[in-house]
Amino acid sequence: MEIEPQLLGSSNPPHILIFPLPMQGPVNSMLKLAELLILSADNIHATFLTTDVVYHQLIVSARAKERFDRNPRFSFRTFSDGLPNDHPRGGDKFLEMLDAVKAVSHPIVREIVSSGDTHTSSSETNQTLEVVLSPLVTCIVSDGLYNFALDVGNEVGIPVFYFETMSPSCLWVYLCLPKLVEAGEVPFTENSDLDALLVNVPGMDGYLRRRDLPDFCRARDATDDIMLQRVLGQVQQMQRAQGIILNTFEDLDSHLLSYMRSHCSIPIYTIGPLHSSLKERLQANALSSNQPFVYSDHSNSLWQEDRNCMAWLDKQPLRSVIFCSFGSQVVITKEQLTEFLHGLVDSKTLFLWMNRPGSVIGLEENYEMLEKQVLMHGDLLKGIKKNGCIVSWVPQVEVLSHPAIGGFLTHGGWNSVIESVVAGVPMVCWPHYVDQLVNSRLATEVWKLGVDIKDSCNRAIVEKVVRDIMCLRRDELLENATKMANLASTSVQKGGTSYESMKNLIKDMESLTSQI
């Protein structure tokens, strides 16, 4: 049975319910979008829906409640995901987490948009979120994996926008998956020729190989097949959304955006790089109000940031350090860690290594155990202490923009890639899954911003690619990276493509609100 559309007066302001996957990358991007929306228009309200676990991490590590409490047009709404405390909520348990969150959140989303109740108590933090009267929800911005949001929106009569926090190139691959499956190019086995070029992804047919596709296309086990079927279902539902929001800018992905717009019958809003756009807006507001501006006050980190690395970087020469981080989800073995550390030490390059707690299988979460279990050889330990700095979690945007950083060894997650693009830092990409494999190919073959070492991990290769980007190919890669960074900066300034796209998104949200 369909629910009647909400009855709102023409003066009712837009109220956006923003609902990300409860993981660092999507939460970071969509919380930035929420902040940007309420800073860009003085009539917009935003409610950020997330799990108790994520909310607790945000208020502890990023002081998010304190920061957002300053704006009465923003509120958090939380719910329990029903998973045990020791559940990893990601990695090989991602589908488990997704199913749990969808099952619990579906009725909550329906209740919020039907009743207008956007406030609740948080069981995880054992405190009550302050109740502030807000207008009824007039629009949903959800992650593309929450297909049920479209059903709820249709039932209640409000528009739903998808925010795809993956890269546009990976989204385009997703949109082409039905054709790839029909043509027999997907799925394929590990015994296939992984360097064979694909022919059914228009715009990428000259450089995209099998090995560059999301990992679930490799048909290694039943989990891969389940994920492939889910993505195919997601693609079928996508055109029901009011529009697609992307964290990119036109100059970066123009060669694919034209294909995507021809394929899709709905608007595509390129409003990124979001962190850069938000910084521009915050700086302008601080300047107009004569207030100091500190970007670190606007972190959305789910872990406590160790800022000691910034003091270490201050002591290093210009562009002399390679920053090494595999993000918030990737888990590696002790053997892989050893190979990377040997390669870095052998390259004689200064490096900053982010050793996220729980990121190495079988390794306790402190540096003392790292020394005992991995750095057994005296020469390796000596080399690390001479040229390296190892910390648990860093303020990544600040690190990448530090003048001492000359390269970035990354897993190739989209947030990391676009932050590196904005900072003008060349990359060594070592991708693992989902969009990371596509991103690494674009970064090296299309944008010419670095080196791709997917499907390999040994100290000799690590040493070689680090020397390449920090010394042998430094000038070439820096020139390309600087050009792209300048284009990124221009896009978020007044009159830029992302600035105008954000204006169009807000205009469309306001227009749709007036029609409800």
C-alpha positions as CSV (number, residue, x, y, z in Angstrom):
1,M,0.0,0.0,0.0
2,E,1.4,3.4,-1.0
3,I,1.6,6.2,1.6
4,E,0.3,9.5,0.6
5,P,2.9,12.2,-0.1
6,Q,3.8,14.5,2.8
7,L,1.7,17.6,3.0
8,L,4.0,20.6,3.3
9,G,3.5,24.2,2.9
10,S,5.4,26.1,0.2
11,S,7.5,27.7,2.8
12,N,8.7,24.4,4.2
13,P,12.5,24.3,4.1
14,P,14.4,21.4,2.6
15,H,15.4,18.8,5.1
16,I,17.8,16.2,3.9
17,L,18.2,12.8,5.5
18,I,21.8,11.6,4.8
19,F,22.4,7.9,5.2
20,P,26.0,6.5,4.4
21,L,27.4,3.0,4.8
22,P,28.8,2.9,8.4
23,M,32.4,2.8,7.3
24,Q,35.2,5.5,7.4
25,G,35.2,6.4,3.7
26,P,31.5,6.8,3.1
27,V,30.9,8.5,6.5
28,N,33.7,10.9,5.9
29,S,32.4,11.9,2.4
30,M,28.8,12.1,3.3
31,L,29.4,14.0,6.5
32,K,31.3,16.6,4.5
33,L,28.4,16.8,2.1
34,A,26.0,17.4,5.1
35,E,28.2,20.2,6.4
36,L,28.6,21.7,2.9
37,L,24.8,21.7,2.4
38,I,24.0,23.6,5.5
39,L,26.9,26.0,4.9
40,S,25.8,26.7,1.3
41,A,22.1,27.5,2.0
42,D,20.7,29.0,5.1
43,N,17.3,27.2,4.7
44,I,18.6,23.7,4.5
45,H,18.3,21.2,7.4
46,A,20.3,18.0,7.5
47,T,19.9,14.8,9.6
48,F,22.8,12.3,9.5
49,L,21.7,8.7,10.1
50,T,24.4,6.3,11.3
51,T,25.0,3.5,13.7
52,D,25.7,3.8,17.4
53,V,29.2,2.5,16.9
54,V,30.1,5.1,14.2
55,Y,28.6,7.9,16.2
56,H,30.6,7.0,19.3
57,Q,33.8,6.9,17.2
58,L,33.0,10.3,15.7
59,I,32.3,12.0,19.0
60,V,35.5,10.5,20.6
61,S,37.9,10.9,17.7
62,A,36.6,13.9,15.8
63,R,34.6,15.9,18.3
64,A,31.7,15.7,15.9
65,K,28.9,16.4,18.3
66,E,30.7,19.4,19.7
67,R,31.3,20.7,16.2
68,F,27.8,20.2,14.8
69,D,26.0,21.2,17.9
70,R,26.9,24.8,16.9
71,N,24.4,24.5,14.0
72,P,20.8,24.1,14.9
73,R,20.0,22.9,11.4
74,F,22.1,19.8,11.7
75,S,21.3,16.7,13.8
76,F,22.5,13.1,14.3
77,R,20.1,10.1,14.4
78,T,21.6,6.8,15.5
79,F,20.6,3.1,15.7
80,S,22.1,-0.1,16.8
81,D,23.3,-2.4,14.0
82,G,22.6,-5.4,16.2
83,L,26.1,-6.9,15.7
84,P,28.3,-8.0,18.6
85,N,30.9,-5.6,19.8
86,D,33.8,-7.6,18.4
87,H,32.4,-7.8,14.9
88,P,34.9,-6.2,12.4
89,R,32.1,-4.5,10.4
90,G,34.1,-4.7,7.2
91,G,36.7,-6.7,5.3
92,D,35.5,-10.3,4.7
93,K,32.6,-9.6,7.0
94,F,31.3,-6.7,4.8
95,L,28.2,-8.5,3.5
96,E,27.3,-9.6,7.0
97,M,27.5,-6.0,8.2
98,L,25.6,-4.7,5.2
99,D,22.7,-7.2,5.7
100,A,22.5,-6.4,9.4
101,V,22.4,-2.6,8.8
102,K,19.8,-2.9,6.0
103,A,17.5,-5.1,8.1
104,V,17.6,-2.8,11.1
105,S,17.6,0.6,9.3
106,H,14.8,0.0,6.7
107,P,12.0,0.5,9.2
108,I,13.9,3.3,10.9
109,V,14.2,5.3,7.6
110,R,10.5,4.8,6.9
111,E,9.6,6.0,10.4
112,I,11.8,9.1,10.1
113,V,10.5,10.2,6.8
114,S,6.9,9.4,7.7
115,S,6.7,10.9,11.2
116,G,9.4,13.6,11.0
117,D,11.1,12.1,14.1
118,T,14.8,12.7,13.4
119,H,16.0,12.5,17.0
120,T,16.6,9.5,19.3
121,S,18.7,8.3,22.2
122,S,22.0,6.6,21.5
123,S,22.4,3.3,23.3
124,E,26.1,3.0,22.4
125,T,27.0,6.3,24.1
126,N,24.5,6.0,26.9
127,Q,23.3,9.5,26.4
128,T,20.3,11.3,24.9
129,L,20.9,13.3,21.8
130,E,19.5,16.8,22.2
131,V,16.0,17.2,20.7
132,V,15.6,20.2,18.4
133,L,12.4,20.6,16.4
134,S,13.1,20.2,12.7
135,P,10.9,20.3,9.6
136,L,9.7,17.1,8.0
137,V,12.3,15.3,5.9
138,T,11.8,16.3,2.2
139,C,14.7,14.4,0.6
140,I,16.9,11.4,1.1
141,V,20.6,11.1,0.1
142,S,21.7,7.5,0.6
143,D,24.5,5.2,-0.4
144,G,23.8,3.4,-3.6
145,L,23.8,0.0,-1.8
146,Y,20.6,1.0,0.2
147,N,18.1,0.1,-2.6
148,F,15.3,0.2,0.0
149,A,15.7,3.9,0.3
150,L,14.1,4.3,-3.1
151,D,11.1,2.3,-2.0
152,V,10.7,4.4,1.1
153,G,11.0,7.6,-0.9
154,N,8.4,6.4,-3.4
155,E,6.0,5.4,-0.6
156,V,6.2,8.7,1.2
157,G,6.5,10.8,-1.9
158,I,9.9,12.4,-1.5
159,P,12.9,12.3,-3.8
160,V,16.0,10.1,-3.3
161,F,19.5,10.9,-4.5
162,Y,22.2,8.4,-4.6
163,F,25.6,9.4,-3.3
164,E,28.1,7.0,-4.9
165,T,31.2,7.4,-2.7
166,M,33.2,5.1,-5.1
167,S,35.1,6.5,-8.1
168,P,33.1,7.5,-11.2
169,S,35.3,5.1,-13.2
170,C,34.2,2.2,-11.0
171,L,30.6,3.3,-11.1
172,W,30.8,3.3,-14.9
173,V,32.2,-0.3,-14.8
174,Y,29.2,-1.2,-12.6
175,L,26.8,0.3,-15.1
176,C,28.5,-1.7,-17.9
177,L,28.4,-5.0,-15.9
178,P,25.2,-6.3,-17.5
179,K,26.8,-6.0,-20.9
180,L,30.0,-7.5,-19.6
181,V,28.1,-10.5,-18.2
182,E,26.1,-10.9,-21.4
183,A,29.2,-10.8,-23.5
184,G,30.9,-13.4,-21.3
185,E,33.7,-11.1,-20.2
186,V,32.6,-11.3,-16.5
187,P,32.9,-13.3,-14.4
188,F,36.3,-14.9,-15.2
189,T,38.7,-17.2,-13.3
190,E,42.1,-16.5,-11.9
191,N,43.6,-18.7,-14.6
192,S,42.3,-16.3,-17.3
193,D,44.6,-13.9,-19.1
194,L,44.4,-11.1,-16.6
195,D,46.1,-8.6,-18.9
196,A,43.4,-9.1,-21.7
197,L,41.7,-5.8,-22.5
198,L,38.0,-5.5,-22.1
199,V,35.8,-4.4,-25.0
200,N,32.5,-3.7,-23.4
201,V,33.3,-0.7,-21.2
202,P,33.1,2.3,-23.6
203,G,35.7,5.0,-23.0
204,M,38.0,2.5,-21.2
205,D,38.4,-0.1,-23.9
206,G,41.9,0.9,-24.7
207,Y,43.4,0.4,-21.3
208,L,41.1,-1.5,-18.9
209,R,42.2,-5.1,-18.3
210,R,40.6,-8.0,-16.5
211,R,42.9,-7.5,-13.5
212,D,41.6,-3.9,-13.1
213,L,38.0,-4.9,-12.5
214,P,36.5,-5.1,-9.0
215,D,37.7,-8.2,-7.2
216,F,34.3,-9.9,-7.2
217,C,34.5,-10.2,-11.0
218,R,37.1,-13.0,-10.6
219,A,34.6,-15.7,-9.4
220,R,36.9,-17.1,-6.8
221,D,34.1,-18.3,-4.5
222,A,30.4,-18.0,-3.6
223,T,31.0,-14.7,-1.9
224,D,32.2,-13.2,-5.2
225,D,29.1,-14.4,-7.0
226,I,26.8,-13.0,-4.3
227,M,28.5,-9.6,-4.5
228,L,28.3,-9.6,-8.3
229,Q,24.6,-10.3,-8.2
230,R,24.1,-7.5,-5.6
231,V,25.9,-5.0,-7.7
232,L,23.9,-6.0,-10.8
233,G,20.7,-5.4,-8.7
234,Q,22.0,-2.1,-7.6
235,V,22.6,-1.0,-11.2
236,Q,19.1,-2.0,-12.2
237,Q,17.7,0.2,-9.4
238,M,19.9,3.2,-9.9
239,Q,17.9,5.0,-12.6
240,R,14.9,5.2,-10.1
241,A,16.9,7.8,-8.1
242,Q,16.3,11.5,-8.6
243,G,20.0,11.9,-9.4
244,I,23.5,10.7,-8.7
245,I,26.0,12.7,-6.6
246,L,29.8,12.1,-7.2
247,N,32.8,13.2,-5.3
248,T,34.8,14.2,-8.4
249,F,35.3,17.2,-10.7
250,E,34.7,17.4,-14.5
251,D,38.3,17.8,-15.6
252,L,39.3,14.6,-13.8
253,D,36.7,12.3,-15.2
254,S,35.3,14.1,-18.3
255,H,36.2,11.2,-20.6
256,L,33.8,8.9,-18.7
257,L,31.2,11.3,-17.5
258,S,30.0,11.9,-21.0
259,Y,29.4,8.2,-21.4
260,M,27.7,8.0,-18.0
261,R,25.3,10.9,-18.8
262,S,24.4,9.3,-22.2
263,H,23.7,6.0,-20.4
264,C,21.7,7.5,-17.4
265,S,18.4,9.3,-17.7
266,I,18.9,11.1,-14.4
267,P,21.2,14.1,-13.5
268,I,24.8,13.5,-12.4
269,Y,26.2,16.1,-10.0
270,T,30.0,16.3,-9.8
271,I,30.5,18.3,-6.6
272,G,34.1,17.3,-5.6
273,P,36.7,17.2,-4.4
274,L,34.4,17.5,-1.3
275,H,37.1,18.1,1.2
276,S,38.5,20.9,-0.9
277,S,35.1,22.4,-1.5
278,L,34.3,22.4,2.2
279,K,37.6,23.9,3.1
280,E,36.9,26.8,0.6
281,R,33.5,27.4,2.2
282,L,34.8,27.3,5.8
283,Q,37.7,29.6,5.0
284,A,35.3,32.1,3.4
285,N,33.0,32.0,6.3
286,A,35.9,32.4,8.8
287,L,37.2,35.4,6.8
288,S,33.8,37.1,6.7
289,S,33.2,36.7,10.4
290,N,36.8,37.6,11.4
291,Q,37.3,34.2,13.0
292,P,40.5,32.0,12.9
293,F,40.2,28.9,10.7
294,V,41.9,25.5,11.6
295,Y,41.1,22.7,9.1
296,S,42.0,20.0,11.7
297,D,38.9,21.0,13.6
298,H,36.8,19.5,10.9
299,S,38.1,16.0,10.9
300,N,35.6,13.1,10.4
301,S,38.0,10.4,11.5
302,L,36.7,7.3,13.3
303,W,40.1,6.8,15.0
304,Q,42.2,9.1,17.2
305,E,44.7,10.9,15.0
306,D,48.3,10.8,16.1
307,R,49.6,14.3,15.3
308,N,53.2,13.6,16.4
309,C,53.9,12.8,12.7
310,M,53.3,16.5,11.8
311,A,56.2,17.5,14.0
312,W,58.4,14.8,12.4
313,L,57.4,16.0,8.9
314,D,58.3,19.6,9.8
315,K,62.0,18.5,10.2
316,Q,62.2,16.8,6.8
317,P,63.4,18.4,3.5
318,L,60.9,19.5,0.8
319,R,59.2,16.5,-1.0
320,S,61.6,14.0,0.6
321,V,59.1,11.7,2.3
322,I,56.8,9.0,0.9
323,F,53.6,8.6,3.0
324,C,52.4,5.0,3.2
325,S,48.8,4.1,4.1
326,F,46.4,1.4,3.1
327,G,43.3,3.1,4.5
328,S,40.6,2.1,7.0
329,Q,39.7,-1.4,5.8
330,V,42.6,-3.2,4.1
331,V,44.3,-5.9,6.1
332,I,47.7,-7.3,5.2
333,T,49.9,-10.2,6.3
334,K,53.1,-9.9,8.4
335,E,55.0,-11.2,5.3
336,Q,53.6,-8.4,3.2
337,L,54.4,-5.8,5.8
338,T,58.0,-7.1,6.0
339,E,58.3,-6.9,2.2
340,F,57.1,-3.3,2.1
341,L,59.4,-2.2,5.0
342,H,62.4,-3.9,3.4
343,G,61.7,-2.2,0.1
344,L,61.3,1.2,1.7
345,V,64.5,0.9,3.7
346,D,66.4,-0.4,0.7
347,S,65.2,2.6,-1.3
348,K,67.0,4.9,1.2
349,T,63.9,7.2,1.1
350,L,62.4,8.8,4.1
351,F,58.9,7.4,4.9
352,L,55.9,7.9,7.1
353,W,54.1,4.6,7.7
354,M,50.5,4.5,9.0
355,N,50.2,1.2,11.0
356,R,46.4,1.2,11.6
357,P,45.4,-0.9,14.7
358,G,44.3,-4.3,13.5
359,S,45.6,-3.8,10.0
360,V,48.2,-6.6,10.1
361,I,46.9,-10.2,10.6
362,G,48.3,-11.8,13.8
363,L,50.0,-8.6,14.9
364,E,49.1,-6.9,18.2
365,E,48.1,-3.3,18.0
366,N,51.2,-1.6,19.3
367,Y,54.6,-0.6,18.0
368,E,56.4,-2.7,20.7
369,M,54.9,-5.9,19.3
370,L,55.7,-4.7,15.7
371,E,59.3,-4.6,16.7
372,K,59.2,-8.0,18.3
373,Q,57.2,-9.8,15.6
374,V,58.3,-8.2,12.3
375,L,61.4,-6.1,12.7
376,M,63.5,-9.1,13.7
377,H,66.5,-8.2,11.6
378,G,68.8,-5.6,13.0
379,D,69.5,-3.9,9.7
380,L,65.8,-3.5,9.0
381,L,65.1,-2.0,12.4
382,K,68.1,0.2,12.1
383,G,66.9,1.4,8.7
384,I,63.4,2.2,9.9
385,K,64.7,4.1,12.9
386,K,67.0,6.1,10.6
387,N,64.6,7.0,7.8
388,G,61.1,6.1,9.0
389,C,58.3,7.3,11.3
390,I,55.6,4.8,12.2
391,V,52.3,6.0,13.7
392,S,48.8,4.5,14.2
393,W,46.5,6.9,12.4
394,V,47.1,10.3,10.8
395,P,45.2,13.4,9.6
396,Q,45.6,12.3,6.0
397,V,44.6,15.5,4.2
398,E,47.0,17.5,6.3
399,V,49.8,14.9,5.8
400,L,49.4,14.9,2.0
401,S,49.4,18.7,1.8
402,H,52.6,18.9,3.9
403,P,55.5,20.3,1.9
404,A,57.8,17.4,3.0
405,I,55.5,14.8,1.2
406,G,56.8,13.8,-2.2
407,G,54.9,10.6,-2.8
408,F,52.0,8.4,-1.6
409,L,52.0,4.6,-1.3
410,T,48.2,3.9,-1.2
411,H,45.6,1.2,-1.5
412,G,43.9,3.4,-4.0
413,G,40.6,4.0,-2.2
414,W,38.7,6.9,-3.8
415,N,39.0,9.3,-0.9
416,S,42.7,8.7,-0.8
417,V,43.1,9.1,-4.5
418,I,41.2,12.3,-4.7
419,E,42.9,13.7,-1.7
420,S,46.3,12.9,-3.3
421,V,45.1,14.6,-6.5
422,V,44.2,17.8,-4.6
423,A,47.5,17.8,-2.9
424,G,49.4,17.3,-6.1
425,V,51.2,14.2,-4.8
426,P,52.2,11.3,-7.1
427,M,51.0,7.8,-6.1
428,V,52.2,4.2,-5.9
429,C,49.0,2.2,-6.0
430,W,48.7,-1.2,-4.4
431,P,44.9,-1.9,-4.6
432,H,42.9,-4.7,-3.1
433,Y,39.2,-4.7,-3.9
434,V,36.1,-2.9,-5.2
435,D,37.0,0.5,-6.9
436,Q,40.6,0.4,-5.8
437,L,41.7,-1.8,-8.8
438,V,40.0,0.5,-11.3
439,N,41.3,3.6,-9.6
440,S,44.9,2.5,-9.7
441,R,44.6,1.9,-13.5
442,L,43.2,5.4,-14.1
443,A,45.8,7.1,-11.8
444,T,48.7,5.6,-13.8
445,E,47.4,5.1,-17.4
446,V,45.0,8.0,-17.9
447,W,46.0,10.8,-15.4
448,K,49.8,9.8,-15.4
449,L,50.0,10.4,-11.7
450,G,52.0,7.4,-10.5
451,V,52.7,3.7,-10.7
452,D,50.4,0.7,-10.3
453,I,51.7,-2.5,-8.6
454,K,48.5,-4.5,-8.2
455,D,48.8,-8.3,-7.8
456,S,52.4,-8.0,-6.7
457,C,54.3,-7.5,-3.4
458,N,58.0,-8.0,-3.0
459,R,60.8,-5.8,-1.7
460,A,62.6,-5.4,-5.0
461,I,59.4,-4.0,-6.7
462,V,58.7,-1.7,-3.8
463,E,62.3,-0.4,-3.8
464,K,62.1,0.3,-7.6
465,V,58.7,2.1,-7.6
466,V,59.6,4.2,-4.6
467,R,62.9,5.3,-6.4
468,D,60.8,5.9,-9.6
469,I,58.3,8.4,-8.1
470,M,60.7,10.0,-5.6
471,C,63.8,10.3,-7.9
472,L,63.9,8.9,-11.5
473,R,60.4,10.1,-12.6
474,R,59.9,12.7,-10.0
475,D,59.8,15.8,-12.3
476,E,57.5,14.2,-14.9
477,L,55.0,13.0,-12.3
478,L,55.1,16.2,-10.2
479,E,54.4,18.2,-13.3
480,N,51.3,16.1,-14.1
481,A,50.2,16.1,-10.4
482,T,50.5,19.9,-10.1
483,K,48.4,20.5,-13.3
484,M,45.7,18.2,-12.0
485,A,45.8,19.8,-8.5
486,N,45.3,23.3,-10.1
487,L,42.3,22.0,-12.0
488,A,40.9,20.6,-8.8
489,S,41.3,23.9,-7.1
490,T,39.7,25.8,-9.9
491,S,36.6,23.5,-9.9
492,V,35.6,24.4,-6.3
493,Q,36.0,28.1,-6.6
494,K,33.2,30.4,-7.5
495,G,32.2,29.8,-11.1
496,G,34.0,26.4,-11.2
497,T,32.3,23.3,-12.4
498,S,31.9,21.7,-9.0
499,Y,30.8,25.0,-7.4
500,E,28.1,25.3,-10.1
501,S,27.1,21.6,-9.8
502,M,26.7,22.1,-6.0
503,K,24.5,25.1,-6.7
504,N,22.4,23.0,-9.2
505,L,22.0,20.2,-6.6
506,I,20.8,22.6,-4.0
507,K,18.5,24.3,-6.5
508,D,17.0,21.0,-7.5
509,M,16.5,19.9,-3.9
510,E,14.7,23.2,-3.1
511,S,12.6,22.9,-6.3
512,L,11.6,19.3,-5.5
513,T,10.7,20.3,-1.9
514,S,8.4,23.0,-3.2
515,Q,6.6,20.4,-5.3
516,I,5.9,18.1,-2.4
